[in-house]
Amino acid sequence: MATDFALFLRRFLTAHLAGLRGYSTNTIVSYRDAFKLLICYFRDERSIPPEKLTLELIDAAAITGFLDWLHTSRHNSASTSNQRLAAIDSFFSWMQTQDPARMACCQDILAIPAKKHDRPAVAHLRARDEIT
């Protein structure tokens, strides 16, 4: 039997993102990949197999641990970690409307700040971008 996390994640990726929101296939794949990594983190770092992963186990501390794992073990840049966090934030923002009893936990996750990172400087301006 599927866990509550598995059921909500399926509904989020298929009905919400693809159906209601009309997100592109690339965006949905990116979100899906973020959750694949989260599932791998729970399996490899917390010894929780995917079939046992429930929403109760996913809290702000777990997400912070996941983001640290992305940085230290997978050597992800801050911008990549922020993209993963954005997918998770989108899910937990939606979850607040699906299961209001979990709103406080969702809001704790949504309060996790994105990592700051340097943005690359513009190397040059094209002719049409120049100020005349």
Backbone as XML, in Angstrom:
<?xml version="1.0"?>
<chain id="A" units="angstrom">
  <residue number="1" name="MET">
    <atom name="N" x="0.837" y="-1.180" z="0.000"/>
    <atom name="CA" x="0.000" y="0.000" z="0.000"/>
    <atom name="C" x="0.885" y="1.249" z="0.000"/>
  </residue>
  <residue number="2" name="ALA">
    <atom name="N" x="0.515" y="2.230" z="-0.788"/>
    <atom name="CA" x="1.297" y="3.457" z="-0.913"/>
    <atom name="C" x="1.166" y="4.319" z="0.346"/>
  </residue>
  <residue number="3" name="THR">
    <atom name="N" x="2.247" y="5.017" z="0.675"/>
    <atom name="CA" x="2.232" y="5.916" z="1.836"/>
    <atom name="C" x="1.520" y="7.223" z="1.469"/>
  </residue>
  <residue number="4" name="ASP">
    <atom name="N" x="1.214" y="8.014" z="2.487"/>
    <atom name="CA" x="0.577" y="9.309" z="2.228"/>
    <atom name="C" x="1.477" y="10.196" z="1.370"/>
  </residue>
  <residue number="5" name="PHE">
    <atom name="N" x="2.784" y="10.137" z="1.601"/>
    <atom name="CA" x="3.710" y="10.927" z="0.793"/>
    <atom name="C" x="3.638" y="10.511" z="-0.672"/>
  </residue>
  <residue number="6" name="ALA">
    <atom name="N" x="3.656" y="9.211" z="-0.927"/>
    <atom name="CA" x="3.602" y="8.716" z="-2.304"/>
    <atom name="C" x="2.315" y="9.157" z="-2.998"/>
  </residue>
  <residue number="7" name="LEU">
    <atom name="N" x="1.204" y="9.070" z="-2.297"/>
    <atom name="CA" x="-0.082" y="9.451" z="-2.889"/>
    <atom name="C" x="-0.153" y="10.949" z="-3.175"/>
  </residue>
  <residue number="8" name="PHE">
    <atom name="N" x="0.260" y="11.757" z="-2.207"/>
    <atom name="CA" x="0.227" y="13.208" z="-2.416"/>
    <atom name="C" x="1.222" y="13.636" z="-3.492"/>
  </residue>
  <residue number="9" name="LEU">
    <atom name="N" x="2.402" y="13.017" z="-3.525"/>
    <atom name="CA" x="3.398" y="13.380" z="-4.526"/>
    <atom name="C" x="2.886" y="13.065" z="-5.931"/>
  </residue>
  <residue number="10" name="ARG">
    <atom name="N" x="2.267" y="11.918" z="-6.099"/>
    <atom name="CA" x="1.706" y="11.567" z="-7.409"/>
    <atom name="C" x="0.650" y="12.589" z="-7.831"/>
  </residue>
  <residue number="11" name="ARG">
    <atom name="N" x="-0.230" y="12.941" z="-6.906"/>
    <atom name="CA" x="-1.283" y="13.911" z="-7.216"/>
    <atom name="C" x="-0.684" y="15.288" z="-7.539"/>
  </residue>
  <residue number="12" name="PHE">
    <atom name="N" x="0.351" y="15.667" z="-6.800"/>
    <atom name="CA" x="1.016" y="16.949" z="-7.038"/>
    <atom name="C" x="1.637" y="16.998" z="-8.436"/>
  </residue>
  <residue number="13" name="LEU">
    <atom name="N" x="2.383" y="15.951" z="-8.795"/>
    <atom name="CA" x="3.084" y="15.942" z="-10.078"/>
    <atom name="C" x="2.141" y="15.798" z="-11.264"/>
  </residue>
  <residue number="14" name="THR">
    <atom name="N" x="1.085" y="15.022" z="-11.108"/>
    <atom name="CA" x="0.204" y="14.761" z="-12.249"/>
    <atom name="C" x="-0.983" y="15.715" z="-12.304"/>
  </residue>
  <residue number="15" name="ALA">
    <atom name="N" x="-1.802" y="15.716" z="-11.281"/>
    <atom name="CA" x="-3.025" y="16.524" z="-11.318"/>
    <atom name="C" x="-2.734" y="18.014" z="-11.140"/>
  </residue>
  <residue number="16" name="HIS">
    <atom name="N" x="-1.874" y="18.358" z="-10.191"/>
    <atom name="CA" x="-1.654" y="19.776" z="-9.892"/>
    <atom name="C" x="-0.731" y="20.446" z="-10.913"/>
  </residue>
  <residue number="17" name="LEU">
    <atom name="N" x="0.507" y="19.964" z="-11.028"/>
    <atom name="CA" x="1.468" y="20.630" z="-11.912"/>
    <atom name="C" x="1.089" y="20.502" z="-13.379"/>
  </residue>
  <residue number="18" name="ALA">
    <atom name="N" x="0.799" y="19.280" z="-13.800"/>
    <atom name="CA" x="0.508" y="19.049" z="-15.215"/>
    <atom name="C" x="-0.905" y="19.486" z="-15.579"/>
  </residue>
  <residue number="19" name="GLY">
    <atom name="N" x="-1.862" y="19.166" z="-14.723"/>
    <atom name="CA" x="-3.254" y="19.452" z="-15.043"/>
    <atom name="C" x="-3.673" y="20.870" z="-14.739"/>
  </residue>
  <residue number="20" name="LEU">
    <atom name="N" x="-3.754" y="21.210" z="-13.471"/>
    <atom name="CA" x="-4.271" y="22.518" z="-13.064"/>
    <atom name="C" x="-3.347" y="23.677" z="-13.425"/>
  </residue>
  <residue number="21" name="ARG">
    <atom name="N" x="-2.062" y="23.504" z="-13.192"/>
    <atom name="CA" x="-1.118" y="24.608" z="-13.408"/>
    <atom name="C" x="-0.587" y="24.659" z="-14.840"/>
  </residue>
  <residue number="22" name="GLY">
    <atom name="N" x="-0.654" y="23.553" z="-15.560"/>
    <atom name="CA" x="-0.193" y="23.524" z="-16.939"/>
    <atom name="C" x="1.302" y="23.729" z="-17.103"/>
  </residue>
  <residue number="23" name="TYR">
    <atom name="N" x="2.089" y="23.271" z="-16.139"/>
    <atom name="CA" x="3.541" y="23.419" z="-16.222"/>
    <atom name="C" x="4.083" y="22.604" z="-17.392"/>
  </residue>
  <residue number="24" name="SER">
    <atom name="N" x="5.213" y="23.037" z="-17.907"/>
    <atom name="CA" x="5.840" y="22.337" z="-19.025"/>
    <atom name="C" x="6.397" y="20.996" z="-18.565"/>
  </residue>
  <residue number="25" name="THR">
    <atom name="N" x="6.611" y="20.130" z="-19.528"/>
    <atom name="CA" x="7.191" y="18.817" z="-19.234"/>
    <atom name="C" x="8.553" y="18.973" z="-18.565"/>
  </residue>
  <residue number="26" name="ASN">
    <atom name="N" x="9.356" y="19.919" z="-19.037"/>
    <atom name="CA" x="10.688" y="20.118" z="-18.451"/>
    <atom name="C" x="10.608" y="20.530" z="-16.987"/>
  </residue>
  <residue number="27" name="THR">
    <atom name="N" x="9.668" y="21.378" z="-16.652"/>
    <atom name="CA" x="9.503" y="21.801" z="-15.260"/>
    <atom name="C" x="9.076" y="20.629" z="-14.394"/>
  </residue>
  <residue number="28" name="ILE">
    <atom name="N" x="8.146" y="19.843" z="-14.886"/>
    <atom name="CA" x="7.668" y="18.687" z="-14.126"/>
    <atom name="C" x="8.794" y="17.684" z="-13.924"/>
  </residue>
  <residue number="29" name="VAL">
    <atom name="N" x="9.603" y="17.463" z="-14.944"/>
    <atom name="CA" x="10.750" y="16.550" z="-14.827"/>
    <atom name="C" x="11.746" y="17.088" z="-13.799"/>
  </residue>
  <residue number="30" name="SER">
    <atom name="N" x="11.974" y="18.384" z="-13.807"/>
    <atom name="CA" x="12.878" y="18.994" z="-12.832"/>
    <atom name="C" x="12.353" y="18.807" z="-11.407"/>
  </residue>
  <residue number="31" name="TYR">
    <atom name="N" x="11.075" y="19.031" z="-11.199"/>
    <atom name="CA" x="10.473" y="18.817" z="-9.884"/>
    <atom name="C" x="10.562" y="17.345" z="-9.494"/>
  </residue>
  <residue number="32" name="ARG">
    <atom name="N" x="10.248" y="16.472" z="-10.435"/>
    <atom name="CA" x="10.322" y="15.035" z="-10.163"/>
    <atom name="C" x="11.732" y="14.637" z="-9.739"/>
  </residue>
  <residue number="33" name="ASP">
    <atom name="N" x="12.737" y="15.161" z="-10.437"/>
    <atom name="CA" x="14.126" y="14.831" z="-10.105"/>
    <atom name="C" x="14.507" y="15.325" z="-8.714"/>
  </residue>
  <residue number="34" name="ALA">
    <atom name="N" x="13.986" y="16.474" z="-8.312"/>
    <atom name="CA" x="14.241" y="16.972" z="-6.956"/>
    <atom name="C" x="13.702" y="15.988" z="-5.926"/>
  </residue>
  <residue number="35" name="PHE">
    <atom name="N" x="12.516" y="15.451" z="-6.176"/>
    <atom name="CA" x="11.936" y="14.499" z="-5.232"/>
    <atom name="C" x="12.624" y="13.140" z="-5.297"/>
  </residue>
  <residue number="36" name="LYS">
    <atom name="N" x="13.142" y="12.761" z="-6.457"/>
    <atom name="CA" x="13.934" y="11.531" z="-6.527"/>
    <atom name="C" x="15.156" y="11.645" z="-5.622"/>
  </residue>
  <residue number="37" name="LEU">
    <atom name="N" x="15.803" y="12.803" z="-5.650"/>
    <atom name="CA" x="16.963" y="13.018" z="-4.784"/>
    <atom name="C" x="16.569" y="13.026" z="-3.313"/>
  </residue>
  <residue number="38" name="LEU">
    <atom name="N" x="15.436" y="13.629" z="-2.993"/>
    <atom name="CA" x="14.967" y="13.635" z="-1.606"/>
    <atom name="C" x="14.716" y="12.206" z="-1.125"/>
  </residue>
  <residue number="39" name="ILE">
    <atom name="N" x="14.119" y="11.393" z="-1.967"/>
    <atom name="CA" x="13.864" y="9.990" z="-1.620"/>
    <atom name="C" x="15.186" y="9.245" z="-1.428"/>
  </residue>
  <residue number="40" name="CYS">
    <atom name="N" x="16.154" y="9.500" z="-2.303"/>
    <atom name="CA" x="17.485" y="8.876" z="-2.153"/>
    <atom name="C" x="18.155" y="9.314" z="-0.859"/>
  </residue>
  <residue number="41" name="TYR">
    <atom name="N" x="18.005" y="10.585" z="-0.503"/>
    <atom name="CA" x="18.569" y="11.081" z="0.753"/>
    <atom name="C" x="17.985" y="10.313" z="1.934"/>
  </residue>
  <residue number="42" name="PHE">
    <atom name="N" x="16.682" y="10.164" z="1.980"/>
    <atom name="CA" x="16.064" y="9.432" z="3.088"/>
    <atom name="C" x="16.512" y="7.972" z="3.095"/>
  </residue>
  <residue number="43" name="ARG">
    <atom name="N" x="16.650" y="7.371" z="1.933"/>
    <atom name="CA" x="17.081" y="5.974" z="1.855"/>
    <atom name="C" x="18.539" y="5.816" z="2.290"/>
  </residue>
  <residue number="44" name="ASP">
    <atom name="N" x="19.417" y="6.649" z="1.745"/>
    <atom name="CA" x="20.852" y="6.475" z="1.962"/>
    <atom name="C" x="21.364" y="7.075" z="3.271"/>
  </residue>
  <residue number="45" name="GLU">
    <atom name="N" x="20.827" y="8.207" z="3.676"/>
    <atom name="CA" x="21.337" y="8.908" z="4.851"/>
    <atom name="C" x="20.528" y="8.653" z="6.116"/>
  </residue>
  <residue number="46" name="ARG">
    <atom name="N" x="19.266" y="8.342" z="5.962"/>
    <atom name="CA" x="18.405" y="8.145" z="7.134"/>
    <atom name="C" x="17.860" y="6.725" z="7.231"/>
  </residue>
  <residue number="47" name="SER">
    <atom name="N" x="18.286" y="5.874" z="6.316"/>
    <atom name="CA" x="17.899" y="4.448" z="6.310"/>
    <atom name="C" x="16.383" y="4.253" z="6.301"/>
  </residue>
  <residue number="48" name="ILE">
    <atom name="N" x="15.691" y="5.094" z="5.553"/>
    <atom name="CA" x="14.243" y="4.967" z="5.410"/>
    <atom name="C" x="13.968" y="4.611" z="3.952"/>
  </residue>
  <residue number="49" name="PRO">
    <atom name="N" x="13.526" y="3.387" z="3.699"/>
    <atom name="CA" x="13.265" y="2.986" z="2.314"/>
    <atom name="C" x="12.080" y="3.765" z="1.737"/>
  </residue>
  <residue number="50" name="PRO">
    <atom name="N" x="12.047" y="3.935" z="0.427"/>
    <atom name="CA" x="10.972" y="4.712" z="-0.196"/>
    <atom name="C" x="9.565" y="4.262" z="0.197"/>
  </residue>
  <residue number="51" name="GLU">
    <atom name="N" x="9.369" y="2.977" z="0.333"/>
    <atom name="CA" x="8.025" y="2.473" z="0.660"/>
    <atom name="C" x="7.606" y="2.772" z="2.099"/>
  </residue>
  <residue number="52" name="LYS">
    <atom name="N" x="8.528" y="3.280" z="2.921"/>
    <atom name="CA" x="8.220" y="3.643" z="4.316"/>
    <atom name="C" x="8.239" y="5.155" z="4.544"/>
  </residue>
  <residue number="53" name="LEU">
    <atom name="N" x="8.529" y="5.922" z="3.498"/>
    <atom name="CA" x="8.650" y="7.374" z="3.637"/>
    <atom name="C" x="7.261" y="8.014" z="3.709"/>
  </residue>
  <residue number="54" name="THR">
    <atom name="N" x="6.983" y="8.640" z="4.853"/>
    <atom name="CA" x="5.691" y="9.288" z="5.075"/>
    <atom name="C" x="5.892" y="10.789" z="5.266"/>
  </residue>
  <residue number="55" name="LEU">
    <atom name="N" x="4.820" y="11.530" z="5.151"/>
    <atom name="CA" x="4.885" y="12.978" z="5.360"/>
    <atom name="C" x="5.335" y="13.331" z="6.769"/>
  </residue>
  <residue number="56" name="GLU">
    <atom name="N" x="4.998" y="12.513" z="7.720"/>
    <atom name="CA" x="5.385" y="12.768" z="9.111"/>
    <atom name="C" x="6.905" y="12.817" z="9.279"/>
  </residue>
  <residue number="57" name="LEU">
    <atom name="N" x="7.628" y="12.088" z="8.439"/>
    <atom name="CA" x="9.090" y="12.039" z="8.526"/>
    <atom name="C" x="9.763" y="13.238" z="7.855"/>
  </residue>
  <residue number="58" name="ILE">
    <atom name="N" x="9.009" y="13.956" z="7.042"/>
    <atom name="CA" x="9.581" y="15.071" z="6.284"/>
    <atom name="C" x="9.243" y="16.373" z="6.999"/>
  </residue>
  <residue number="59" name="ASP">
    <atom name="N" x="10.221" y="16.894" z="7.713"/>
    <atom name="CA" x="10.038" y="18.155" z="8.429"/>
    <atom name="C" x="11.165" y="19.113" z="8.050"/>
  </residue>
  <residue number="60" name="ALA">
    <atom name="N" x="11.173" y="20.282" z="8.652"/>
    <atom name="CA" x="12.175" y="21.298" z="8.308"/>
    <atom name="C" x="13.599" y="20.805" z="8.567"/>
  </residue>
  <residue number="61" name="ALA">
    <atom name="N" x="13.801" y="20.070" z="9.650"/>
    <atom name="CA" x="15.143" y="19.548" z="9.950"/>
    <atom name="C" x="15.591" y="18.566" z="8.866"/>
  </residue>
  <residue number="62" name="ALA">
    <atom name="N" x="14.674" y="17.732" z="8.399"/>
    <atom name="CA" x="15.011" y="16.771" z="7.347"/>
    <atom name="C" x="15.344" y="17.488" z="6.040"/>
  </residue>
  <residue number="63" name="ILE">
    <atom name="N" x="14.579" y="18.519" z="5.709"/>
    <atom name="CA" x="14.842" y="19.256" z="4.471"/>
    <atom name="C" x="16.172" y="20.004" z="4.571"/>
  </residue>
  <residue number="64" name="THR">
    <atom name="N" x="16.469" y="20.575" z="5.721"/>
    <atom name="CA" x="17.756" y="21.237" z="5.918"/>
    <atom name="C" x="18.895" y="20.225" z="5.782"/>
  </residue>
  <residue number="65" name="GLY">
    <atom name="N" x="18.720" y="19.035" z="6.345"/>
    <atom name="CA" x="19.706" y="17.974" z="6.187"/>
    <atom name="C" x="19.877" y="17.573" z="4.735"/>
  </residue>
  <residue number="66" name="PHE">
    <atom name="N" x="18.775" y="17.505" z="4.010"/>
    <atom name="CA" x="18.808" y="17.182" z="2.581"/>
    <atom name="C" x="19.610" y="18.233" z="1.815"/>
  </residue>
  <residue number="67" name="LEU">
    <atom name="N" x="19.361" y="19.494" z="2.083"/>
    <atom name="CA" x="20.084" y="20.565" z="1.390"/>
    <atom name="C" x="21.573" y="20.531" z="1.719"/>
  </residue>
  <residue number="68" name="ASP">
    <atom name="N" x="21.910" y="20.241" z="2.965"/>
    <atom name="CA" x="23.323" y="20.096" z="3.350"/>
    <atom name="C" x="23.955" y="18.914" z="2.626"/>
  </residue>
  <residue number="69" name="TRP">
    <atom name="N" x="23.206" y="17.815" z="2.514"/>
    <atom name="CA" x="23.676" y="16.621" z="1.809"/>
    <atom name="C" x="23.938" y="16.934" z="0.338"/>
  </residue>
  <residue number="70" name="LEU">
    <atom name="N" x="23.048" y="17.702" z="-0.281"/>
    <atom name="CA" x="23.259" y="18.087" z="-1.681"/>
    <atom name="C" x="24.576" y="18.839" z="-1.830"/>
  </residue>
  <residue number="71" name="HIS">
    <atom name="N" x="24.860" y="19.710" z="-0.878"/>
    <atom name="CA" x="26.071" y="20.527" z="-0.949"/>
    <atom name="C" x="27.324" y="19.713" z="-0.648"/>
  </residue>
  <residue number="72" name="THR">
    <atom name="N" x="27.308" y="18.941" z="0.432"/>
    <atom name="CA" x="28.529" y="18.247" z="0.863"/>
    <atom name="C" x="28.776" y="16.941" z="0.119"/>
  </residue>
  <residue number="73" name="SER">
    <atom name="N" x="27.762" y="16.116" z="-0.041"/>
    <atom name="CA" x="27.963" y="14.802" z="-0.655"/>
    <atom name="C" x="27.862" y="14.825" z="-2.175"/>
  </residue>
  <residue number="74" name="ARG">
    <atom name="N" x="26.982" y="15.652" z="-2.694"/>
    <atom name="CA" x="26.766" y="15.684" z="-4.139"/>
    <atom name="C" x="27.432" y="16.885" z="-4.803"/>
  </residue>
  <residue number="75" name="HIS">
    <atom name="N" x="28.037" y="17.756" z="-3.981"/>
    <atom name="CA" x="28.775" y="18.926" z="-4.474"/>
    <atom name="C" x="27.920" y="19.823" z="-5.369"/>
  </residue>
  <residue number="76" name="ASN">
    <atom name="N" x="26.655" y="19.966" z="-5.001"/>
    <atom name="CA" x="25.766" y="20.857" z="-5.746"/>
    <atom name="C" x="26.062" y="22.306" z="-5.392"/>
  </residue>
  <residue number="77" name="SER">
    <atom name="N" x="25.922" y="23.162" z="-6.371"/>
    <atom name="CA" x="26.081" y="24.599" z="-6.131"/>
    <atom name="C" x="24.866" y="25.127" z="-5.375"/>
  </residue>
  <residue number="78" name="ALA">
    <atom name="N" x="24.986" y="26.336" z="-4.870"/>
    <atom name="CA" x="23.867" y="26.955" z="-4.155"/>
    <atom name="C" x="22.661" y="27.112" z="-5.070"/>
  </residue>
  <residue number="79" name="SER">
    <atom name="N" x="22.886" y="27.471" z="-6.323"/>
    <atom name="CA" x="21.751" y="27.659" z="-7.232"/>
    <atom name="C" x="21.037" y="26.339" z="-7.511"/>
  </residue>
  <residue number="80" name="THR">
    <atom name="N" x="21.773" y="25.242" z="-7.585"/>
    <atom name="CA" x="21.142" y="23.936" z="-7.782"/>
    <atom name="C" x="20.352" y="23.539" z="-6.543"/>
  </residue>
  <residue number="81" name="SER">
    <atom name="N" x="20.933" y="23.734" z="-5.372"/>
    <atom name="CA" x="20.208" y="23.447" z="-4.128"/>
    <atom name="C" x="18.952" y="24.303" z="-4.018"/>
  </residue>
  <residue number="82" name="ASN">
    <atom name="N" x="19.048" y="25.549" z="-4.435"/>
    <atom name="CA" x="17.886" y="26.437" z="-4.388"/>
    <atom name="C" x="16.783" y="25.968" z="-5.330"/>
  </residue>
  <residue number="83" name="GLN">
    <atom name="N" x="17.163" y="25.407" z="-6.466"/>
    <atom name="CA" x="16.162" y="24.879" z="-7.391"/>
    <atom name="C" x="15.443" y="23.702" z="-6.753"/>
  </residue>
  <residue number="84" name="ARG">
    <atom name="N" x="16.185" y="22.832" z="-6.083"/>
    <atom name="CA" x="15.565" y="21.692" z="-5.385"/>
    <atom name="C" x="14.635" y="22.194" z="-4.281"/>
  </residue>
  <residue number="85" name="LEU">
    <atom name="N" x="15.084" y="23.202" z="-3.544"/>
    <atom name="CA" x="14.258" y="23.776" z="-2.486"/>
    <atom name="C" x="12.989" y="24.404" z="-3.064"/>
  </residue>
  <residue number="86" name="ALA">
    <atom name="N" x="13.081" y="25.026" z="-4.220"/>
    <atom name="CA" x="11.898" y="25.627" z="-4.848"/>
    <atom name="C" x="10.856" y="24.563" z="-5.181"/>
  </residue>
  <residue number="87" name="ALA">
    <atom name="N" x="11.295" y="23.407" z="-5.655"/>
    <atom name="CA" x="10.360" y="22.316" z="-5.948"/>
    <atom name="C" x="9.694" y="21.827" z="-4.665"/>
  </residue>
  <residue number="88" name="ILE">
    <atom name="N" x="10.487" y="21.683" z="-3.612"/>
    <atom name="CA" x="9.952" y="21.240" z="-2.318"/>
    <atom name="C" x="8.990" y="22.284" z="-1.765"/>
  </residue>
  <residue number="89" name="ASP">
    <atom name="N" x="9.353" y="23.553" z="-1.873"/>
    <atom name="CA" x="8.469" y="24.631" z="-1.413"/>
    <atom name="C" x="7.136" y="24.610" z="-2.152"/>
  </residue>
  <residue number="90" name="SER">
    <atom name="N" x="7.191" y="24.390" z="-3.443"/>
    <atom name="CA" x="5.959" y="24.339" z="-4.229"/>
    <atom name="C" x="5.056" y="23.209" z="-3.736"/>
  </residue>
  <residue number="91" name="PHE">
    <atom name="N" x="5.653" y="22.061" z="-3.469"/>
    <atom name="CA" x="4.886" y="20.916" z="-2.970"/>
    <atom name="C" x="4.252" y="21.234" z="-1.617"/>
  </residue>
  <residue number="92" name="PHE">
    <atom name="N" x="5.036" y="21.778" z="-0.698"/>
    <atom name="CA" x="4.503" y="22.016" z="0.646"/>
    <atom name="C" x="3.563" y="23.221" z="0.703"/>
  </residue>
  <residue number="93" name="SER">
    <atom name="N" x="3.701" y="24.140" z="-0.212"/>
    <atom name="CA" x="2.716" y="25.216" z="-0.327"/>
    <atom name="C" x="1.369" y="24.628" z="-0.751"/>
  </residue>
  <residue number="94" name="TRP">
    <atom name="N" x="1.404" y="23.737" z="-1.723"/>
    <atom name="CA" x="0.197" y="23.039" z="-2.182"/>
    <atom name="C" x="-0.357" y="22.136" z="-1.084"/>
  </residue>
  <residue number="95" name="MET">
    <atom name="N" x="0.525" y="21.473" z="-0.335"/>
    <atom name="CA" x="0.090" y="20.551" z="0.729"/>
    <atom name="C" x="-0.756" y="21.252" z="1.786"/>
  </residue>
  <residue number="96" name="GLN">
    <atom name="N" x="-0.490" y="22.518" z="2.033"/>
    <atom name="CA" x="-1.271" y="23.253" z="3.031"/>
    <atom name="C" x="-2.757" y="23.248" z="2.696"/>
  </residue>
  <residue number="97" name="THR">
    <atom name="N" x="-3.077" y="23.257" z="1.412"/>
    <atom name="CA" x="-4.486" y="23.246" z="1.007"/>
    <atom name="C" x="-5.055" y="21.839" z="0.956"/>
  </residue>
  <residue number="98" name="GLN">
    <atom name="N" x="-4.190" y="20.859" z="0.858"/>
    <atom name="CA" x="-4.641" y="19.472" z="0.761"/>
    <atom name="C" x="-4.842" y="18.824" z="2.124"/>
  </residue>
  <residue number="99" name="ASP">
    <atom name="N" x="-4.008" y="19.208" z="3.081"/>
    <atom name="CA" x="-4.065" y="18.624" z="4.420"/>
    <atom name="C" x="-3.788" y="19.725" z="5.451"/>
  </residue>
  <residue number="100" name="PRO">
    <atom name="N" x="-4.804" y="20.539" z="5.752"/>
    <atom name="CA" x="-4.598" y="21.674" z="6.659"/>
    <atom name="C" x="-4.055" y="21.291" z="8.035"/>
  </residue>
  <residue number="101" name="ALA">
    <atom name="N" x="-4.243" y="20.064" z="8.463"/>
    <atom name="CA" x="-3.705" y="19.643" z="9.758"/>
    <atom name="C" x="-2.178" y="19.693" z="9.770"/>
  </residue>
  <residue number="102" name="ARG">
    <atom name="N" x="-1.557" y="19.669" z="8.611"/>
    <atom name="CA" x="-0.095" y="19.708" z="8.501"/>
    <atom name="C" x="0.438" y="21.110" z="8.190"/>
  </residue>
  <residue number="103" name="MET">
    <atom name="N" x="-0.417" y="22.114" z="8.282"/>
    <atom name="CA" x="-0.001" y="23.470" z="7.897"/>
    <atom name="C" x="1.231" y="23.963" z="8.647"/>
  </residue>
  <residue number="104" name="ALA">
    <atom name="N" x="1.307" y="23.737" z="9.929"/>
    <atom name="CA" x="2.449" y="24.232" z="10.714"/>
    <atom name="C" x="3.753" y="23.620" z="10.220"/>
  </residue>
  <residue number="105" name="CYS">
    <atom name="N" x="3.750" y="22.327" z="9.975"/>
    <atom name="CA" x="4.953" y="21.656" z="9.461"/>
    <atom name="C" x="5.302" y="22.195" z="8.073"/>
  </residue>
  <residue number="106" name="CYS">
    <atom name="N" x="4.288" y="22.371" z="7.235"/>
    <atom name="CA" x="4.511" y="22.923" z="5.896"/>
    <atom name="C" x="5.123" y="24.314" z="5.989"/>
  </residue>
  <residue number="107" name="GLN">
    <atom name="N" x="4.609" y="25.125" z="6.883"/>
    <atom name="CA" x="5.114" y="26.488" z="7.020"/>
    <atom name="C" x="6.539" y="26.517" z="7.564"/>
  </residue>
  <residue number="108" name="ASP">
    <atom name="N" x="6.888" y="25.559" z="8.408"/>
    <atom name="CA" x="8.279" y="25.457" z="8.878"/>
    <atom name="C" x="9.209" y="25.168" z="7.709"/>
  </residue>
  <residue number="109" name="ILE">
    <atom name="N" x="8.782" y="24.299" z="6.814"/>
    <atom name="CA" x="9.586" y="23.976" z="5.632"/>
    <atom name="C" x="9.670" y="25.187" z="4.709"/>
  </residue>
  <residue number="110" name="LEU">
    <atom name="N" x="8.548" y="25.857" z="4.510"/>
    <atom name="CA" x="8.528" y="27.036" z="3.637"/>
    <atom name="C" x="9.393" y="28.178" z="4.175"/>
  </residue>
  <residue number="111" name="ALA">
    <atom name="N" x="9.679" y="28.167" z="5.458"/>
    <atom name="CA" x="10.505" y="29.219" z="6.073"/>
    <atom name="C" x="12.002" y="28.991" z="5.880"/>
  </residue>
  <residue number="112" name="ILE">
    <atom name="N" x="12.394" y="27.851" z="5.334"/>
    <atom name="CA" x="13.817" y="27.582" z="5.102"/>
    <atom name="C" x="14.312" y="28.541" z="4.017"/>
  </residue>
  <residue number="113" name="PRO">
    <atom name="N" x="15.335" y="29.326" z="4.317"/>
    <atom name="CA" x="15.796" y="30.306" z="3.322"/>
    <atom name="C" x="16.636" y="29.655" z="2.228"/>
  </residue>
  <residue number="114" name="ALA">
    <atom name="N" x="16.579" y="30.251" z="1.062"/>
    <atom name="CA" x="17.450" y="29.829" z="-0.035"/>
    <atom name="C" x="18.873" y="30.255" z="0.303"/>
  </residue>
  <residue number="115" name="LYS">
    <atom name="N" x="19.837" y="29.519" z="-0.252"/>
    <atom name="CA" x="21.239" y="29.870" z="-0.026"/>
    <atom name="C" x="21.615" y="31.050" z="-0.912"/>
  </residue>
  <residue number="116" name="LYS">
    <atom name="N" x="22.423" y="31.909" z="-0.363"/>
    <atom name="CA" x="22.913" y="33.040" z="-1.154"/>
    <atom name="C" x="24.049" y="32.548" z="-2.039"/>
  </residue>
  <residue number="117" name="HIS">
    <atom name="N" x="24.097" y="33.104" z="-3.241"/>
    <atom name="CA" x="25.187" y="32.749" z="-4.147"/>
    <atom name="C" x="25.499" y="33.941" z="-5.034"/>
  </residue>
  <residue number="118" name="ASP">
    <atom name="N" x="26.730" y="33.964" z="-5.509"/>
    <atom name="CA" x="27.151" y="35.042" z="-6.398"/>
    <atom name="C" x="26.545" y="34.822" z="-7.772"/>
  </residue>
  <residue number="119" name="ARG">
    <atom name="N" x="26.062" y="35.877" z="-8.331"/>
    <atom name="CA" x="25.544" y="35.812" z="-9.695"/>
    <atom name="C" x="26.682" y="36.214" z="-10.630"/>
  </residue>
  <residue number="120" name="PRO">
    <atom name="N" x="26.817" y="35.515" z="-11.748"/>
    <atom name="CA" x="27.903" y="35.873" z="-12.663"/>
    <atom name="C" x="27.702" y="37.279" z="-13.233"/>
  </residue>
  <residue number="121" name="ALA">
    <atom name="N" x="28.809" y="37.974" z="-13.396"/>
    <atom name="CA" x="28.757" y="39.316" z="-13.974"/>
    <atom name="C" x="28.522" y="39.206" z="-15.474"/>
  </residue>
  <residue number="122" name="VAL">
    <atom name="N" x="27.888" y="40.200" z="-16.034"/>
    <atom name="CA" x="27.675" y="40.233" z="-17.476"/>
    <atom name="C" x="29.025" y="40.462" z="-18.133"/>
  </residue>
  <residue number="123" name="ALA">
    <atom name="N" x="29.400" y="39.573" z="-19.046"/>
    <atom name="CA" x="30.708" y="39.664" z="-19.685"/>
    <atom name="C" x="30.759" y="40.793" z="-20.712"/>
  </residue>
  <residue number="124" name="HIS">
    <atom name="N" x="29.669" y="40.977" z="-21.422"/>
    <atom name="CA" x="29.652" y="42.027" z="-22.444"/>
    <atom name="C" x="28.201" y="42.376" z="-22.774"/>
  </residue>
  <residue number="125" name="LEU">
    <atom name="N" x="28.038" y="43.500" z="-23.420"/>
    <atom name="CA" x="26.714" y="43.910" z="-23.874"/>
    <atom name="C" x="26.658" y="43.783" z="-25.387"/>
  </residue>
  <residue number="126" name="ARG">
    <atom name="N" x="25.519" y="43.361" z="-25.858"/>
    <atom name="CA" x="25.319" y="43.344" z="-27.305"/>
    <atom name="C" x="24.945" y="44.757" z="-27.733"/>
  </residue>
  <residue number="127" name="ALA">
    <atom name="N" x="25.079" y="45.047" z="-28.991"/>
    <atom name="CA" x="24.829" y="46.400" z="-29.505"/>
    <atom name="C" x="23.446" y="46.902" z="-29.118"/>
  </residue>
  <residue number="128" name="ARG">
    <atom name="N" x="22.426" y="46.083" z="-29.203"/>
    <atom name="CA" x="21.069" y="46.544" z="-28.900"/>
    <atom name="C" x="20.861" y="46.755" z="-27.402"/>
  </residue>
  <residue number="129" name="ASP">
    <atom name="N" x="21.754" y="46.198" z="-26.561"/>
    <atom name="CA" x="21.649" y="46.365" z="-25.120"/>
    <atom name="C" x="22.366" y="47.616" z="-24.622"/>
  </residue>
  <residue number="130" name="GLU">
    <atom name="N" x="23.198" y="48.205" z="-25.451"/>
    <atom name="CA" x="23.963" y="49.368" z="-25.026"/>
    <atom name="C" x="23.051" y="50.576" z="-24.874"/>
  </residue>
  <residue number="131" name="ILE">
    <atom name="N" x="23.403" y="51.429" z="-23.948"/>
    <atom name="CA" x="22.657" y="52.667" z="-23.745"/>
    <atom name="C" x="23.163" y="53.690" z="-24.754"/>
  </residue>
  <residue number="132" name="THR">
    <atom name="N" x="22.252" y="54.309" z="-25.460"/>
    <atom name="CA" x="22.684" y="55.294" z="-26.472"/>
    <atom name="C" x="22.487" y="56.698" z="-25.995"/>
  </residue>
</chain>
